[in-house]
Amino acid sequence: MVRSDAGYPVTMARHVAGVAGPPEGPYDADIVILALDRCQETLDAIRSALAQEGVSRHLFVIDQGSHPDTLARFAAALDARQDATLLQLDRNYGVAGGRNRGAALGHGRVLAALDNDAAFNDSETLARAVAVLDQDEGLAAIGFRILVQATGADDLTSWAYPRALLPRAADTFGAATFVGAGHAIRRAAWDEAGGYDESLFFCWEEFDFCLRAIQRGWRVQYCGEIAVRHKVSPERRVAWTGARWFHFVRNRLYIARKWGASWPELMPRYAGYLVKGLRHGLTAQTLRALPAALRLAASVPATRPSPFAQDYLNRHDRAHRGPLLARLRCEVLASSPEWADRSLPLARACRRAAAAAKIARPAGGSANANPVACAGMDWRRCPAHSGLRAATGGDGGRVRSAAPRRPRASRNVLGTSAADRRGAPRRNRGGQNAGRGRRHRPAGQSRLFRGVRLSRQAGQRAYDHGHHLQYRLHDEAHDGRRCADA
C-alpha cells in the first residue's frame, strides 16, 4: 500500500515506472492522467503533459486496469523520468476515486487533470492556467476550452455550461462547474472542499465538487483562452447506453437530494429523465437510478446552499438557462445528451479535413484525386474523399448530411432513401409490404411506441455514423499525409 504525504491511503497501488514520488520541495503543479487501455491516446496525453514549460510540475499516471502490454508501453514512455510517476491500482475506482488518489500523491499548489484522450493545446497551457489562479486568489478552479482534435471546433459533447453561453466559448465567464477533460484546481480549495465524492464513480463529480467549493465562498471560472484538444474515441459512439446513463441520472438526483431538494423539487427533473430514457430505450436504467440515488443520499446529511451560493448559482448558471419551456426543449426533448447538435459540426469537420488534405474538386463534381497519392488505395475508398462527398452530397454544394454516404437502396436517418434525396422516383424494394403506402405494423403495437422505437433507431444511426466519420477523418485525412495532390 502507498500513502500520500497527507496520509491518504492509495489502496494497493504498485509503483511501475518513473520516480517513486514528487520532489521534496515546493513546486507549481501536479498533473493527473487516469489510464485504462486507450494506449495511443494515453501516450499522446503523457507526451503533452511532459512537454509543458514555464512551470515546475510533476506528472502522475494512475493506471486502473490496462492490459499488461499497454501498461508496458506506458512504463517505457516514463522509464527513468524524474518528473513523472506511473502507478497501477488494484482495481478501477472510477474517475472520482482515481483522481482522488492521484491528487493525494502530490503537493503542488495547483492540481491539473487531463483526460487520457486529450492533450494540452500547446506547451504553455499549464503555465497560463497557473498564472490565472495566481492572479485571482478567490478562484477555486478553472475550466479549459475543449476543442475537437480533428477539427479545432468546440467539442459540443463536452460543453457542460448553459447553451446560451456557447457563443462565448472563446471568452472568460463565471461558471458553476468545469469539464473534467481539462481543468486546474487550487490545492487549497481542493483540500477544503474534500476532493471528489467517490460514491459518484463518474458523471457529475466536477459539479458536486464545485457546489461544495462555492458553498465555502470560492468561485469557478471558464477560461476560453486556455484549451485542450479532445480526441473523440470510438467508444463514445455507445457512450449513452447502459451504465453511463444510469450513473448520469443517479448521480444528478443524488446531488440534488444531498443539497436539500424536496420531492416536489426533485420529481420534475426525474420525470424529464424518464421521458428521455423512454425515448432512447433506457427506461430500465432510469427506473433503477431513482432508488439508487435515494440510498446514496440517505447516508449524507442534506445541506441547503448558503445565500452566497444561491446568488452565485443564480447569476452564473440559472440566469443563462432560460424559462422552463426552453429548458424542457433543450434538456429533455433533445435527441440525447450527446446526440444533439452533432450534424453541423460534423459537416464542418468533413470540409475542414478535406481542405487540410488539399483535395481539389473540379467544376464537374468528380474528385481530383490520384490513386497513387492516396497511399495506394482507390480514391473512392479514401476517408477524406468519402467524408467530403458525405458533407457536400457529391457536388461540393450545400451541406446535406454529416453521415457517410450510404448505398442507394439503404435508408438515411429520416427514413428516406438515397434515391429520394436526389429526387429520383422511389423504387420498389420488395417484401411482403411492397407497394403499400405505409410499413406493416404488428397487431397491438401503438403508434406512440412505434414512433419512439423509430426515433431511437434513427438517432442511434446518426450518432454512430457521425462519430465514426469524425474519428476516421482525424486518423486518416486531417493531417493531409494520405491525401495530397499529385
N, C-alpha and C positions, 0 to 999 in steps of 0.2 A: 504494500500500500504506500502511496505517495501522499504527503501532506504539504499544503502550501505554507508560506511563511506565516499566514494568519491562522493556521491550524485547520483550514477547511479540508475535510477528507476527500481526496480524489480516489474513489473506490477502485482498488485493484488496477491501478494504472501502471503499465510497463514502459520503461524508457526504451525507445527503439533506436533513435539516431539523434545527431546533433549534441549540443551541450546539455548537461543534466538540468540546468536551471538558468534563470536570468542573472544578469550581473548583480553584484552586491550593492553597489551604489545607486543613486537616483538616475533615472533615465526618463525619456519623454513618454513613450507609448508602448503598449503591448498590442500585438495583432493576433487575433484568434481565428483560425480556419478549422472548421469541422470537416472530417474526411470520412466518406463511406463509398468506396469504389469511385466511379467517375474519374478514372485515372488521369486522362489527358487534361480535362478541365481543372482538376485539382492541382496538377503540376503547373499549369498556367497561372493559377491563383497564387501558388507559392512563389513562382518567379516574380510575379508582380509585387508581392509583399517584400521580397528581398531586394527589389530594385528601388525601394523608397529612400529618398535622400532628404537631407536638411533637418532631420530629427534623429535622436538616438532611440532605437526601438528594438524589441525582441519579438520574434515570431513563435507562436505555439500552434502546432498542427496536432489536433486531437482526433485520432482515428477511432471510430466506433464500430468496427467490424468489417473492414475491407478484406477482399480476397488476399491470400498471402502473396501472390505475385504482384498485386497492386501495391500492397504495403512495402514490398521490397523496392519498388520503384520510388516510392516516397522517401524511403530511407536513403537510397542512392542520391537523391536530389539534395538531401540535408546532411549527408555524411561529412563529418569534420567541420561543420559550420559552428562558429562560436556565437552567432546571433540568432539561433533557431533551435527549437526542441520539438522532437516528434515523440508523442506518447500514444499508446494504444490502450483504450479502456476495455474492461471485461465484457461490456455489452453496450447496446445503443441506448443512451439516456435521452435521446431526442435533442432538439435544438436548444431548449431551455437548460436541460441538465448538462449537455456537452459544453455550452458556452460558460455556464457557471463554473465548471471545473477548469476550463482553460483560463478564465479570468482570475481564479483564485491562485494560480501558479505564479503570476507576475505581480509587480508592484509599480509599474509605470503610472504616471499621473493621468494618462488618457488610455482608455480601453477601446480599441477599434476592432471591428469584426467584418469579415468578408465571406460571402458565400463561396462554396467550392466550385461554383460555375460562374464566378465573376472575377474581375480584375480591376485594379486601380486604373483610372484613366490615363495617368502619367506618373512620372517618378516623384512628383512633388505634391501629390494628392493628400497624403497623410500630413505633411508639413503644413499645408493650408488648413486642414481640419484642426490641428493642434493650435494654430495661430488664432482661429476663430474662438475656440474655447478659452484661450488665454486673454483675449480682448474683452470677453463678457463673462464675469465671474458668476452670473446668475443662470447660465445655461447648464442644464444637466446633460443634454445630448444634442447632437445634430444629425439629421438625416441627409444622406447624399442623394444626388440625382442618379437615377438608374436608367442607363441607356442600353438599347439592344446592340449586342456586339456586331451583328451583321450589317446594321443599317445606320447606327448612330442616332436613331429616333428614340423618343422616350418609350420605355417599356411599360405599356399600359397595364399589363398583368401585375406589375409591381407598384402601381400607384395607390398608396394607402390613404390618400388625403381626399378631401371633398372634390368632386369632379369639377366644380366651378373654379377651382384653383389650377386646373390643368394648363390653361394658357399662361400661367405664371411659372411654368416648370423651370425656367432659367433664372428665376428670381430667388429672393430670400423672404421667408414669411414665418410667422409663428405657427406652431403645429401642436397637435395633441398626441402624436405618435411619430415613429420613423419606420423605415423599411429595413429589415434585417440583412438584406443583401449587401448593404454598405452603410456604415454609420460609425460614429465615435461618441463615447460616453466619458464624462468626467469621473475619475475614480472615486472622488469624494461623494458624488451623487449616487454612484453605484452602491457604495458601501452603506450609505444612509438609507436608501430605498430597499436594500436587501437583495439585489440581483433579480434574476428571473424566478418566477413561480414554476417549480419543476413539475407540478401536477398538470400543467398545461401541455407538456411534452413538445408540441409545436402548434403553431397558429395562435395569434393574438398575444404572444408573450411580450412583444415590444410595447403594445398598447397598455397592457397591465402594468409593466414597469413604469411607463410614462405617467400613468394615473397616480401611482404611489409617489413618484418624484414631484409631480405637480402638487399633490396634497401637502408636501413638505415645503412648498414655496419655490421650487425650481421651475424653470421654463425649458421648452423644447423648441428647436428651430430647424426648418428645412433650408438647406443651402444649395441652390441650383448651380452655383459655380464650382462646386466640388462633386465629382461624378465618378461612378464606376461603370464598367461595361459588363453587361449581363449576357451570358451565352445561354439562350433558352434551350434546355436539353430535351431529348425525345420523350423522357418520362413525363414531361409537362403535358403531353397530349392526353394523358389519362389522369391528370392531377386531381380533378374534382370528382372522383368516384370513391366509393367505399370509405376507407379510414380517414382520408383527408377531410371529406365533407362532415363526417361525424365529429372530428376534432374542431372543425371550424364552428359548427353550431354549438356543440357542448361548451367550448371554451368561452364563446361570446356570452352565452346565457349565464355561465358560472361567474364571469367577471361582473355582469350586471347585478346578479344576486349579491356578490361579495361587496359591491358598492351600494347596497341598500335598496335595490329596485324591488318594489312590491309586485304582487301578482298582476294587478291591473296594468302596471308599467311594463311587466315582462311579457305578457301574453301577446300583444300586437307584434312584437319582434319575432316571437316564436311562430305565430301564425304566418308571418311572411316567409320564414324559413320553411315552414311546412308546405306552403304553396310552391315555393321554388323546388323543394325536394320532390313533390308530386310531379312537377313538370319535367324533371330530369331523371326520373327513375330512382331517386334516392330517398324514398319515403321511409323505408325501414331504418336507415341510418338517422334520419331526422327524428323519428319517434324514439329511438334509443337515446338520443342526445339529451332530451329534457330530464329524465330521471337521473342520468349520469351527472348532469350539471348540478342538480339539487343535492346529490350525495356529496359532491365536492364542496359545495357551498355550506353544507351542514357543519363541516368541521372548521369553518373560518368565521369569526365574528364579523357581522356586517358593519360597514363603515360608510357614513354619509360624507360626500365631498364637502370640504371646507368652503367658506364664502369665496376665498381666493380661487380655489379650484373651480367652483361653479362659474365664476366670472370669466376665468381663463378659458374654460371649455366653451362657454357661450360665444366668446369673441373669436376664438381661433378655430373652432370646428363647427358648432351647430349653426352659426350665422351664415356659413357658406353652403349648407346642405339644402336650403330651400324649404318650401312648405311641405306638408305631409304628402300630398298627391305627387309632388315631384320626387320625393324620396321613395315613395312606393313604386313609381315607374322605373326609377334608376336602380334601386337596390333589390327589389323583389321581382318585378316583371321583366328585367333584363334576362337575356338567354341563360347566363350562369355567371359566377364570379369571374371566370377567366375567358368565357367565350365572347363576351360583349365587346363591341368596338374593335374587332380584330381585322376586319376586311380592308379598311382603308390603309392602316399601317402596313399590312402585308402586301397590298398592291404597290405601295411606295417602295417596299423592300425589293420587289421584283425589278422596278425601274432603276433603282439605285445600284443594285447588283449588276444589272445589265450594263449600266453606264460605266461602272468600275471595271468591268471586263472588256470595255471598249468594243461592244458588239454593234456593228453598223447595220442598219436596216434600210435598203433602198426603197424607192417610191413604190415599186411593185408589190411590196409586202413580204417578200421572202427574206429569210435571214442570210446575211452576207458573212457566212462562217466557213472557215476552211477546216475540213476534217482533220488534217494534219495538225493544225494549230490547236485543235480541241483535244490534245493529248491522245490522239489516235482513235477517238470514239466518233461514232456517227453524230453529226451535228444535231440530228433530231432527238438524240438522247442526251445532249448536253444540258445539264441542270440549269445553267444560266439562260440558254435559249428557250427551254421549255418554260422557265419562270417568266420570261418576257412575253412569250406567247400567252401564258395564262393571264398576265396582268393586262394585256392590251387586246386580247381576243384575236390575235394573229395578224392584226393590221396596223399595230403601232398607234392606234387611236385612243379613244376614251377607255379608262379602266373599267373592266366589266366584272371581273371576279378575281379574288386572291387565291383561289384554289387551283391546283394543277389541272391542265386540260384533260378532259376525260373522253372516252370513246363516244362515238356518235349515238349509239343506242342506249348509253347509260344516262342516269338522271342526275341533275345537279341538286343543290340543297333546297331549291324552291320547288322541286318535283317536275321540272320541265326538262326535255331532252336537249342535247346539243343542237339537233336539227331545229327545235323550236326557237332557240336563241338566235339562229341565223335567219329565221323567217321562213324556212322551208316547210312543206306540208308534213304533218305528223305521220309517222309510219306505223303500220300495224305490227305489233311485236308478238302477236300470237298469244297462246294461253287460253284458259277457259273463259276469260272475260274480254277477249279481243273484240274491239268494235263497240264495246259498251261505253256509255258516257261517264261512268264512274267505276272505281275499283269495287270489287265484291267485298261486302262487309259481313263477316260471320254473324249468325243469329245471336242476339243478346249483347252484342258489342255496341256500346253507346257512342254517339258522335263525339262526346266530350273526351272519353278516354282514347278513342282513336286519334283525335286531334293532339292529345298530349303525347301519345306514342310517336306520331309522325313528327311533331315538333322536336321531341328529344332526339330522334334519329337524325333529323336534318341538322340540328345544332352540333351533334357529335361528329357528323361527316365534315361539316365546315371547319370545326376545330381541328380534327385530325389532319385534314389536308393542308390547312393553313400552317400549322406548326411544322409539319413535315417539310413543306416548301421553304419556310423560313430557315430551319436548321440546315437543310440541304444547300440552300443558296449560300449560307455562310461558309460551309465547309468546302464547297466545290467551285464557287464562282466569284465570291466577293473580292478576293484578292487579285483576280484577273489573270492568275498564272495559267489556268487551264483553258481559258477562252480569250485569245488575243487575236487581233487581225494578223493575217499572214504577212 
